[in-house]
Amino acid sequence: MKEYELVITYKCNWFCDYCAVDTHNQKEPNISNKIDLIEDGSNVTLSGGELGLLKEDKLLKIIKILLNKNCNLAINTNGLFIKVHPKLFKYFEYILYHCSENLNIIDIPIDLLPNEIKHKTDYLLVLTDNNIDNLDSFLKRYPYVFKMVPSTMPNGIKGTILSKYNYFKILKKYYKFMDNESRKDFMHGKKYDNIIYL
């Protein structure tokens, strides 16, 4: 089964230093041609930017086209989508909720999520040299958050990547608390080479 990540907006309400998508310097994407490239029955993650900034009718149009292609849908969000579009939860099998860059807050803690999405939401922490000092206090407040990935931006600005020293320090300290998927992601990286980015 093919895996696609479909960027449907470059609008974003965040300004993350480590962002791999140049969100604030792009024209909005023309996605109609991109959707045509997606094979029937594929796994498709809708991404951005932040999808919570889009109007519901635009999102629904994209969702319906992909569902008519028998695609399984997932979404990346910084939490705004969850606040703004609760009626659309039912269309997604998986929600990756990206927590704050400086690890100070989660907008919607798991106990406040609607029941229908608690079981299909993973919280994601992107770890950098700039934010790991906040990790202990963050995890004390939100002990259920344990999907972590090291920021490895090529040519990253100092502090926006996780250095090798800190990578091994985090791995040593938190490995026993990570679930198997987080361990694999942290040790080997996600298999991003299997994903077709559109």
Secondary structure in CASP SS format (residue, H / E / C, confidence):
PFRMAT SS
TARGET T0000
AUTHOR 0000-0000-0000
METHOD secondary structure of the structure
MODEL  1
M C 1.00
K C 1.00
E E 1.00
Y E 1.00
E E 1.00
L E 1.00
V E 1.00
I C 1.00
T C 1.00
Y C 1.00
K C 1.00
C C 1.00
N C 1.00
W C 1.00
F C 1.00
C C 1.00
D C 1.00
Y C 1.00
C C 1.00
A C 1.00
V C 1.00
D C 1.00
T H 1.00
H H 1.00
N H 1.00
Q C 1.00
K C 1.00
E C 1.00
P C 1.00
N C 1.00
I C 1.00
S H 1.00
N H 1.00
K H 1.00
I H 1.00
D H 1.00
L H 1.00
I C 1.00
E C 1.00
D C 1.00
G C 1.00
S C 1.00
N E 1.00
V E 1.00
T E 1.00
L E 1.00
S E 1.00
G C 1.00
G C 1.00
E C 1.00
L H 1.00
G H 1.00
L H 1.00
L C 1.00
K C 1.00
E H 1.00
D H 1.00
K H 1.00
L H 1.00
L H 1.00
K H 1.00
I H 1.00
I H 1.00
K H 1.00
I H 1.00
L H 1.00
L H 1.00
N H 1.00
K C 1.00
N C 1.00
C C 1.00
N E 1.00
L E 1.00
A E 1.00
I E 1.00
N E 1.00
T E 1.00
N C 1.00
G C 1.00
L H 1.00
F H 1.00
I H 1.00
K H 1.00
V H 1.00
H C 1.00
P H 1.00
K H 1.00
L H 1.00
F H 1.00
K H 1.00
Y H 1.00
F C 1.00
E C 1.00
Y E 1.00
I E 1.00
L E 1.00
Y E 1.00
H E 1.00
C C 1.00
S C 1.00
E C 1.00
N C 1.00
L C 1.00
N C 1.00
I C 1.00
I C 1.00
D C 1.00
I C 1.00
P C 1.00
I H 1.00
D H 1.00
L H 1.00
L C 1.00
P C 1.00
N H 1.00
E H 1.00
I H 1.00
K H 1.00
H C 1.00
K C 1.00
T E 1.00
D E 1.00
Y E 1.00
L E 1.00
L E 1.00
V E 1.00
L E 1.00
T C 1.00
D C 1.00
N C 1.00
N C 1.00
I H 1.00
D H 1.00
N H 1.00
L H 1.00
D H 1.00
S H 1.00
F H 1.00
L H 1.00
K H 1.00
R H 1.00
Y C 1.00
P C 1.00
Y C 1.00
V C 1.00
F C 1.00
K E 1.00
M E 1.00
V E 1.00
P E 1.00
S C 1.00
T C 1.00
M C 1.00
P C 1.00
N C 1.00
G C 1.00
I C 1.00
K C 1.00
G C 1.00
T C 1.00
I C 1.00
L C 1.00
S C 1.00
K H 1.00
Y H 1.00
N H 1.00
Y H 1.00
F H 1.00
K H 1.00
I H 1.00
L H 1.00
K H 1.00
K H 1.00
Y H 1.00
Y H 1.00
K H 1.00
F H 1.00
M C 1.00
D C 1.00
N H 1.00
E H 1.00
S H 1.00
R H 1.00
K H 1.00
D H 1.00
F H 1.00
M H 1.00
H H 1.00
G C 1.00
K C 1.00
K C 1.00
Y H 1.00
D H 1.00
N H 1.00
I E 1.00
I E 1.00
Y E 1.00
L C 1.00
END
